[in-house]
Amino acid sequence: MTLRRPPLAGVYEDATLTDFGGWEMPVEFDSTRTEHIVVREAAGKFDVSHMGQVTVSGPDALDLTQRLTTTDVAVLAPGDAQYSGVTDEDGCLLDDIIIYRLPDGAADDYLFIPNAGQDGEMTERWVSHREKWGLTATVTNRTEAYAMVALQGPDAETLLAAETDLELDSLSRFEVASDTVAGSETLVARTGYTGETGFELLCPTGDAETVWSAFDCQPCGLGARDTLRLEMGFLLSGQEFHPTDEPRTPYEADIGRTVDLETDFVGRDPLAAQARDGVDERLVGLELLDRGVPRHGYDVTDTGGNPLGHVTSGTVSPTLGTPIALAYLPTEHTDPDTPVRVVIRGESKEARTRATPFIDG
Amino acid sequence: MSFDVPDDHRYLESHEWVRTDDDTARVGITDFAQDELGDVVFVELPAEGDDLTAGEGFGVVESIKAVSDIYAPVSGTVTAVNEALFDRPELVNEDPFGEGWMLDVTLADESELDDLLGADAYRDRIA
């Protein structure tokens, strides 16, 4: 298999690279901790061109997208965005996405952002259901045509304001507008995956380097992106849910807020039943009280050593300095401050459940 | 990128170092190793009085992105543990040959030192 390279690949010199979702992406430019702290305190820029871009246009673009996602897409006015789930017939998450209703004047009606490596499958899903349902919509995978740069942190707005005429004051969270950034026609969205204020910028692949270079701030890799999202309790596709390895519904994954049961979509009925009956297991935050690093796949037990569940993601929080994790546990063990154990290399480490986010947003 | 490789230390292929002072050997991981690992967030070490066997794992160092076993360059009995690393594991990144040391051991068999890499050979190893 050949790794897909982001359009900015030539720009990185000292970055450590890794395979992520079939893309060769930077993990660290400086150190993960340094990059993390800079984003919390100032601003950092991330190449997130591995995220997919799929556009949906035409008379049935809304109907098609409505029936394939858990949210009510109809509420989106031009220039609005929402976080949503894509579920299978059982109500299990295939992907979590951001859906943009593109501003008036844009060439397409909707744009959605699947996770790394999911763009092909999601495009195919939209196309096959369009055929099945006899709908009229143009679905295009534009992942290779777009570069995506995330500019995140308390100083992000000042940095961006210097490069665009767009009125950033009037661009609220989960809104998107089109304007030039560093001279390049760019979609500017006030969205992100860090818990900080910030923007995600979508520009043509050919302009990637111009847009990236326009911001004089710390370049950040996937390492910091992961620790930043984990402190917020945000889900990572493939870890907190996966179609075969970790089949989970939005309610189990604690993103029930994305489910609008008043709309009709694939997976709605099993989710309606779960909304009525409750879930057996749910994603919850953990804080380790002993020293150690909780990691993906580690077992979680009760204080008597009886198995309860497993860790889906974990790290040592650079902000708090303490080990944190996300884990699926039986619902009766998910109240905050429930004592549990995480088993690390055969040793039972003291932990307690915590509400997320782990830090004040 | 160039890494510190002090001449008066000896090295394992797996990036541990040893520096001897009479019959005591101090053990840690190299500058190259800490750079590969990135931010060190946890170190698990044996206790005073435990015995090490050359070539066998004696502890674990974890960074944000990876878990690595640490191997004993020499056999011997642990006489001191750098407990500062439990609260400040980042010392391994900041000063791998100094404040980031891990253990002192009494050498069981000085001839084991001959099996280790010298500084030049280790420089070739990480080149």
Interface residues (C-beta under 8 A of the other chain):
Chain A: D14 T16 V27 E28 S31 T32 R33 G223 T227 R291 G292 V293 R295 T315 V316 P318 P323 R345
Chain B: M1 G38 D39 V41 F42 V60 E62 I64 K65 V67 F86 E90 N93
